[in-house]
Amino acid sequence: MEFSTEEKRQYQRHFSLPDFGSKGQDLLKRASVLVIGAGGLGCPVLQYLTAAGVGEIGIVDEDIVEFSNLQRQILYSHEDIGKLKVDVASTKLQQLNPYIKISSFAVRFNASNAKSLLENFDIVIDGTDNFDSRYLINDACVLFDKVLIYGAINQFNGQVSVFNLQNGPTYRCLFPNPPSGNAVPSCSEIGVLGVLPGIIGNFQALEAIKVITGVGEVLNGKVLLYDALNQKSQIVTINPIPKSREIYQLSDQVTPCPTHSQIKTDPMITEIEPKKFSEMIEKQENLFVLDVREGWEREVAMIAPSVHIPLGEFSSSAGPDLPSEISRDNNIVIYCKAGVRSRMACEILQEKGYQNLHNLSGGILKWEADGFPFA
């Protein structure tokens, strides 16, 4: 493609970049990216892909700008409150770069409109904040053969990966089973450090540029884990699971973010604090500890002693294959990352007759925050 004099001036730093130059900029200009979600992650993604010169950018979001967005969604300002995010974003982004095409869709991404929204774009970037949307977007990308740039944030931590690239892993290879609706903690209570979406969103934009231009090494089959509090990052590998590609149709499983009053409680399941759990480990009295996270999570950090049984095994018809030495009289403590998946595992074991069940409150995140060691 030809570049105008004005475009050459705008992209001058790219043109002079070794191993990128006019070839890389031409690939960007020919590319099209659909960003689903114009919130904390979507804002930095949109700003940097627009500035970089991606030829066509689509924005999908049905929300309006609210006061609580401004702490992290820096594309918006007070004068934008009450306006549709896609309208505000389109206007400001077009001012940033008038040489690209920006399309806005003030709708919620769902099973009915997935095909029409994806069909004109090469790459999809997930900027959503809930499990239902993430699984739906992943399944749509698998079904319609689109590359997916994944990002997620939680309080002080973030994740980034590239899915469905060259038969690489999908989101379902990372998290095979979604949590049940009543196990998801309240969105308003989780919280997030304001700068974190900017960091993770920029990582997503970077991965998209790498996929488009072929420069560098893409996070295909890898997940970048970022810890903002300790300024640490780690990359873990994930393997493709062929079954994750068995997507034949899309389905909406919309689960509203529950309040505390909506979260199911059970007197047979005890929420145990890290301090009490540590005391139980020291006493070693009739105690059995289960880690229900995925294998790659256990490679990063684990509590010892514990046995690893991923939550997916609890969801099978046969149920989890517990060691024979475990009886229904054992004190069983189950943990995961934040206490969501472990609560689900407790509920499943409770239905099978196990009585002394304990869910580690806050999961391994709270265990670490309270100063207790990993193995």
Backbone torsions as a table, in degrees:
resi	resn	phi	psi	omega
1	MET	NA	149.4	176.7
2	GLU	-86.0	147.4	177.0
3	PHE	-114.7	135.4	177.2
4	SER	-71.6	167.5	178.3
5	THR	-59.5	-40.4	-179.5
6	GLU	-65.1	-41.0	178.5
7	GLU	-64.3	-41.0	179.4
8	LYS	-61.1	-36.5	177.2
9	ARG	-68.6	-40.2	-178.1
10	GLN	-67.7	-38.1	-175.3
11	TYR	-101.3	21.4	-174.0
12	GLN	-53.9	-42.9	-177.7
13	ARG	-67.1	-28.2	174.9
14	HIS	-74.2	-42.8	-179.0
15	PHE	-60.4	-32.1	-177.5
16	SER	-92.4	4.7	-177.5
17	LEU	-84.1	122.5	179.5
18	PRO	-58.0	142.9	179.2
19	ASP	62.6	17.9	177.7
20	PHE	-133.1	-75.5	171.4
21	GLY	49.7	-151.3	-176.0
22	SER	-67.6	-29.8	179.5
23	LYS	-65.1	-46.8	178.9
24	GLY	-63.5	-41.1	-179.9
25	GLN	-67.5	-35.6	177.0
26	ASP	-64.2	-40.6	177.6
27	LEU	-64.3	-38.3	176.9
28	LEU	-63.8	-42.8	-177.9
29	LYS	-65.6	-30.1	180.0
30	ARG	-83.4	-13.4	-172.9
31	ALA	-84.6	159.4	175.2
32	SER	-136.0	135.6	-176.0
33	VAL	-131.3	132.8	175.2
34	LEU	-105.4	121.0	179.2
35	VAL	-103.9	116.5	-179.6
36	ILE	-99.7	109.4	-175.9
37	GLY	104.9	115.0	-179.8
38	ALA	-109.5	44.7	-179.0
39	GLY	-105.1	-136.1	-174.8
40	GLY	-58.8	-44.6	178.0
41	LEU	-80.0	-42.0	-175.5
42	GLY	-63.1	-35.7	-177.7
43	CYS	-58.9	-55.0	179.4
44	PRO	-65.7	-34.9	176.7
45	VAL	-58.5	-49.7	-177.7
46	LEU	-63.9	-43.0	-177.5
47	GLN	-64.0	-44.3	-176.1
48	TYR	-78.9	-32.8	176.1
49	LEU	-70.7	-34.6	175.5
50	THR	-64.9	-48.3	-179.9
51	ALA	-63.2	-33.7	-177.9
52	ALA	-72.3	-23.1	177.3
53	GLY	99.5	27.6	173.5
54	VAL	-62.2	128.7	-169.4
55	GLY	-59.0	-41.1	179.2
56	GLU	-139.6	130.2	179.9
57	ILE	-126.5	128.6	175.9
58	GLY	-107.3	143.6	-179.5
59	ILE	-124.0	124.2	178.6
60	VAL	-116.6	117.9	177.5
61	ASP	-171.7	132.5	-179.5
62	GLU	-101.3	-2.7	-173.5
63	ASP	-82.1	161.7	172.7
64	ILE	-104.4	162.3	178.9
65	VAL	-74.1	131.8	179.1
66	GLU	-123.1	162.7	179.8
67	PHE	-54.7	-43.9	-175.0
68	SER	-67.6	-15.0	178.6
69	ASN	-73.0	-29.5	-167.7
70	LEU	-67.6	-17.4	179.2
71	GLN	-65.2	-22.8	-175.1
72	ARG	-141.1	-19.7	-176.1
73	GLN	-96.9	80.2	-166.1
74	ILE	-78.7	4.0	172.7
75	LEU	-75.3	-17.7	-175.1
76	TYR	-111.0	161.5	178.2
77	SER	-137.4	177.0	-176.6
78	HIS	-58.3	-34.5	-178.5
79	GLU	-70.5	-11.4	-179.6
80	ASP	-93.3	-6.7	-176.5
81	ILE	-58.6	130.5	-179.6
82	GLY	94.0	-10.1	179.4
83	LYS	-93.5	155.2	176.0
84	LEU	-63.4	133.2	-179.8
85	LYS	-59.6	-41.2	-177.4
86	VAL	-64.7	-33.2	179.2
87	ASP	-70.2	-45.2	179.9
88	VAL	-65.0	-45.9	-178.0
89	ALA	-62.0	-45.3	-178.7
90	SER	-59.0	-45.1	-179.0
91	THR	-62.5	-47.8	-176.7
92	LYS	-70.5	-37.4	-179.7
93	LEU	-69.3	-37.7	178.4
94	GLN	-65.6	-31.2	174.9
95	GLN	-68.8	-34.2	178.7
96	LEU	-68.6	-38.5	-179.6
97	ASN	-147.3	98.8	-178.8
98	PRO	-79.3	1.1	-174.3
99	TYR	-97.7	5.2	178.6
100	ILE	-122.1	167.4	179.1
101	LYS	-101.1	131.2	177.7
102	ILE	-122.5	125.1	178.7
103	SER	-115.3	137.3	-179.3
104	SER	-119.5	143.9	-179.3
105	PHE	-133.0	104.4	-177.6
106	ALA	-84.6	63.9	-178.3
107	VAL	-139.3	163.7	170.6
108	ARG	-87.7	132.9	177.1
109	PHE	-67.4	122.3	-178.9
110	ASN	-142.3	179.2	-176.3
111	ALA	-63.3	-30.2	-176.5
112	SER	-75.1	-36.6	-175.7
113	ASN	-103.8	0.9	-175.0
114	ALA	-56.2	-49.1	-176.3
115	LYS	-63.0	-46.0	-177.6
116	SER	-66.3	-32.6	179.8
117	LEU	-75.6	-36.8	-175.1
118	LEU	-83.6	-25.9	-165.6
119	GLU	-62.1	-24.8	-177.8
120	ASN	-100.0	11.4	-177.0
121	PHE	-126.4	146.9	-178.4
122	ASP	-84.1	-40.4	-172.6
123	ILE	-127.6	143.6	177.8
124	VAL	-117.4	134.7	176.3
125	ILE	-116.5	124.1	-178.7
126	ASP	-88.6	111.9	176.7
127	GLY	-114.8	24.3	-177.4
128	THR	-86.7	174.7	-173.7
129	ASP	-131.9	24.5	179.8
130	ASN	-145.4	155.3	-174.5
131	PHE	-65.9	-39.5	-178.6
132	ASP	-56.5	-46.8	-178.9
133	SER	-67.0	-40.1	-177.7
134	ARG	-63.6	-43.7	179.4
135	TYR	-68.1	-39.9	179.3
136	LEU	-64.5	-45.6	179.7
137	ILE	-62.8	-43.4	177.3
138	ASN	-59.1	-48.4	-177.0
139	ASP	-63.9	-37.0	178.2
140	ALA	-66.4	-39.6	179.7
141	CYS	-66.4	-37.3	177.1
142	VAL	-67.5	-45.8	-176.6
143	LEU	-64.4	-38.7	-176.3
144	PHE	-106.6	12.4	173.1
145	ASP	56.8	60.6	176.7
146	LYS	-119.4	143.7	174.7
147	VAL	-73.7	136.4	-178.0
148	LEU	-117.8	125.6	174.3
149	ILE	-100.3	114.4	-173.4
150	TYR	-100.8	140.9	172.7
151	GLY	-147.6	145.3	178.4
152	ALA	-149.8	149.1	-179.9
153	ILE	-134.3	151.1	177.6
154	ASN	-154.1	108.6	177.7
155	GLN	58.6	-92.1	-177.7
156	PHE	-118.8	9.6	-174.1
157	ASN	-126.2	151.5	178.7
158	GLY	-142.5	163.5	178.8
159	GLN	-136.7	147.3	176.4
160	VAL	-142.2	140.3	174.1
161	SER	-158.6	168.9	175.3
162	VAL	-118.8	123.5	-176.8
163	PHE	-114.2	156.6	174.0
164	ASN	60.1	35.5	177.3
165	LEU	-108.4	120.7	176.6
166	GLN	51.4	49.2	179.4
167	ASN	62.2	22.1	176.4
168	GLY	-76.7	-176.5	-177.5
169	PRO	-61.3	159.2	173.3
170	THR	-111.9	175.4	178.2
171	TYR	-59.5	-32.9	-179.8
172	ARG	-72.4	-15.0	172.1
173	CYS	-76.0	-28.3	178.2
174	LEU	-82.3	-46.8	178.5
175	PHE	-129.7	88.7	-176.0
176	PRO	-60.4	-34.0	-174.0
177	ASN	-124.3	126.0	176.5
178	PRO	-73.2	151.3	176.2
179	PRO	-71.7	155.9	176.4
180	SER	-70.3	155.3	-176.6
181	GLY	-58.0	-39.2	-176.7
182	ASN	-80.0	0.1	179.3
183	ALA	-100.2	-9.3	-176.8
184	VAL	-81.4	126.2	-179.1
185	PRO	-68.5	162.8	-176.9
186	SER	-62.7	129.7	180.0
187	CYS	-59.9	-38.8	-175.5
188	SER	-71.9	-17.1	-176.6
189	GLU	-99.5	-19.7	-177.3
190	ILE	-66.0	-48.9	178.6
191	GLY	74.4	163.0	177.5
192	VAL	-156.7	139.3	175.6
193	LEU	-65.9	129.3	-169.8
194	GLY	-55.2	-36.5	-176.9
195	VAL	-80.1	-17.1	-174.6
196	LEU	-61.1	-44.7	177.3
197	PRO	-59.1	-33.0	178.0
198	GLY	-64.4	-40.7	179.8
199	ILE	-66.6	-50.8	-177.1
200	ILE	-68.8	-38.6	177.7
201	GLY	-62.5	-37.4	177.1
202	ASN	-67.8	-36.4	174.6
203	PHE	-61.5	-41.1	178.3
204	GLN	-63.0	-44.6	178.4
205	ALA	-61.1	-40.5	178.6
206	LEU	-61.8	-44.9	179.7
207	GLU	-63.3	-38.3	178.0
208	ALA	-62.3	-43.8	179.4
209	ILE	-64.1	-38.9	178.8
210	LYS	-66.2	-41.0	178.0
211	VAL	-63.1	-43.6	-177.5
212	ILE	-66.6	-45.3	-171.8
213	THR	-94.9	-16.9	-179.3
214	GLY	80.7	9.1	178.7
215	VAL	-84.9	149.6	174.2
216	GLY	69.1	-169.6	-179.7
217	GLU	-110.7	123.8	-176.2
218	VAL	-84.3	150.2	177.7
219	LEU	-78.0	57.3	176.9
220	ASN	-94.4	118.9	-174.6
221	GLY	78.4	13.1	-179.8
222	LYS	-137.2	150.3	175.9
223	VAL	-124.2	124.9	174.9
224	LEU	-87.3	121.7	177.1
225	LEU	-105.3	126.5	-175.5
226	TYR	-121.9	128.7	179.2
227	ASP	-111.6	105.5	-175.1
228	ALA	-71.3	-34.6	-176.5
229	LEU	-65.7	-39.1	-177.2
230	ASN	-105.0	6.5	-179.8
231	GLN	47.8	53.8	179.8
232	LYS	-125.4	147.3	174.3
233	SER	-135.7	152.2	-179.7
234	GLN	-147.0	143.5	177.4
235	ILE	-113.6	125.6	176.4
236	VAL	-115.9	152.2	-178.7
237	THR	-98.1	148.3	174.3
238	ILE	-130.9	146.8	-178.0
239	ASN	-103.2	147.6	177.6
240	PRO	-64.8	141.0	173.7
241	ILE	-113.7	108.1	-175.4
242	PRO	-50.7	-35.9	-178.2
243	LYS	-63.0	-23.8	-178.3
244	SER	-67.4	-15.3	-179.8
245	ARG	-93.4	0.3	-179.1
246	GLU	-81.9	66.4	179.5
247	ILE	-110.6	118.9	-176.6
248	TYR	-116.4	-20.1	176.2
249	GLN	-156.1	161.3	-178.2
250	LEU	-103.5	150.7	179.8
251	SER	-142.9	139.0	175.5
252	ASP	-88.5	125.4	174.4
253	GLN	-123.3	71.3	-173.7
254	VAL	-78.5	119.9	179.6
255	THR	-119.3	111.9	178.3
256	PRO	-60.0	148.0	177.8
257	CYS	-69.0	117.6	-172.6
258	PRO	-77.7	155.6	171.3
259	THR	-93.0	173.3	179.1
260	HIS	-57.5	-36.2	-178.0
261	SER	-68.8	-19.2	-179.2
262	GLN	-92.3	-14.5	-177.7
263	ILE	-80.0	126.6	-175.4
264	LYS	-69.2	136.1	175.6
265	THR	-118.2	157.0	-179.3
266	ASP	-145.5	121.7	-178.1
267	PRO	-63.0	-17.6	179.6
268	MET	-78.4	-13.7	-179.5
269	ILE	-112.2	122.5	-177.1
270	THR	-98.8	130.8	171.1
271	GLU	-82.7	117.2	-175.2
272	ILE	-110.6	133.6	179.4
273	GLU	-79.2	154.1	-179.5
274	PRO	-53.3	-39.4	-178.6
275	LYS	-62.1	-46.5	179.3
276	LYS	-65.2	-39.3	178.4
277	PHE	-62.4	-43.0	178.8
278	SER	-60.3	-39.7	178.1
279	GLU	-65.1	-37.9	178.4
280	MET	-65.6	-38.0	178.7
281	ILE	-63.8	-42.0	-179.4
282	GLU	-64.0	-38.8	-178.7
283	LYS	-77.1	-28.5	178.8
284	GLN	52.4	40.5	-177.9
285	GLU	-95.0	102.1	173.4
286	ASN	54.0	41.4	-171.7
287	LEU	-110.1	137.7	173.4
288	PHE	-133.6	130.2	-174.6
289	VAL	-115.3	130.1	-179.8
290	LEU	-116.5	133.4	172.6
291	ASP	-106.5	115.0	-174.9
292	VAL	-104.2	16.3	178.1
293	ARG	-78.2	178.2	175.5
294	GLU	-78.3	160.9	-176.4
295	GLY	-59.2	-39.5	-178.8
296	TRP	-65.7	-30.8	177.7
297	GLU	-69.3	-37.8	-179.7
298	ARG	-67.2	-30.3	177.2
299	GLU	-64.7	-29.7	-178.6
300	VAL	-75.5	-46.9	-178.3
301	ALA	-162.4	147.7	178.7
302	MET	-152.6	158.1	174.8
303	ILE	-100.1	131.6	-179.1
304	ALA	-118.4	146.4	-1.9
305	PRO	-82.1	145.3	176.4
306	SER	-157.4	155.5	177.7
307	VAL	-107.9	138.7	-176.5
308	HIS	-96.2	116.9	172.9
309	ILE	-136.8	101.1	-177.6
310	PRO	-56.7	150.4	-177.5
311	LEU	-57.6	-30.2	179.4
312	GLY	-55.3	-32.7	179.3
313	GLU	-71.9	-23.9	177.1
314	PHE	-73.6	-26.6	-175.5
315	SER	-84.5	-11.6	-179.3
316	SER	-70.6	159.5	-177.9
317	SER	-61.9	-33.5	-179.7
318	ALA	-80.2	-15.6	-178.8
319	GLY	80.7	177.9	-177.1
320	PRO	-70.2	145.6	178.0
321	ASP	-91.0	85.8	-177.9
322	LEU	-77.4	147.0	176.3
323	PRO	-55.1	145.5	-174.8
324	SER	-62.9	-24.9	-177.8
325	GLU	-75.1	-8.8	179.5
326	ILE	-83.7	126.2	175.8
327	SER	-110.8	170.4	179.6
328	ARG	-72.8	-4.6	178.3
329	ASP	-96.0	-10.3	178.9
330	ASN	-62.8	149.3	165.1
331	ASN	-79.3	114.7	-177.8
332	ILE	-110.8	119.6	176.0
333	VAL	-107.5	128.3	-178.6
334	ILE	-117.9	136.0	178.9
335	TYR	-135.0	156.7	173.0
336	CYS	-142.2	-150.3	-178.3
337	LYS	-74.2	-48.8	-173.5
338	ALA	-131.6	6.4	177.0
339	GLY	96.5	4.5	-177.8
340	VAL	-86.4	-57.8	-179.6
341	ARG	-64.5	-35.9	180.0
342	SER	-65.6	-33.5	176.7
343	ARG	-64.6	-40.3	178.0
344	MET	-62.3	-42.7	179.2
345	ALA	-62.9	-39.8	177.0
346	CYS	-59.4	-43.7	-178.2
347	GLU	-63.8	-39.0	179.6
348	ILE	-66.3	-44.2	179.3
349	LEU	-67.7	-34.1	177.6
350	GLN	-61.9	-39.3	177.9
351	GLU	-65.8	-24.0	-179.7
352	LYS	-91.6	6.5	173.3
353	GLY	101.7	-0.7	177.1
354	TYR	-76.4	137.8	-169.7
355	GLN	-111.9	-38.3	-174.4
356	ASN	-94.2	69.4	-174.8
357	LEU	-102.3	135.8	-179.1
358	HIS	-131.1	128.7	176.7
359	ASN	-103.0	123.7	180.0
360	LEU	-67.5	110.1	-177.0
361	SER	-63.7	125.7	-179.6
362	GLY	79.0	-3.3	175.7
363	GLY	61.9	-158.2	-176.3
364	ILE	-68.7	-21.6	176.6
365	LEU	-65.1	-45.3	179.9
366	LYS	-72.2	-35.2	176.2
367	TRP	-55.8	-45.5	179.5
368	GLU	-70.4	-42.3	-178.5
369	ALA	-62.4	-31.0	179.9
370	ASP	-84.2	2.1	172.6
371	GLY	91.1	15.3	-179.5
372	PHE	-91.6	146.6	-171.2
373	PRO	-82.0	158.2	169.9
374	PHE	-96.8	165.8	177.1
375	ALA	-75.1	NA	NA
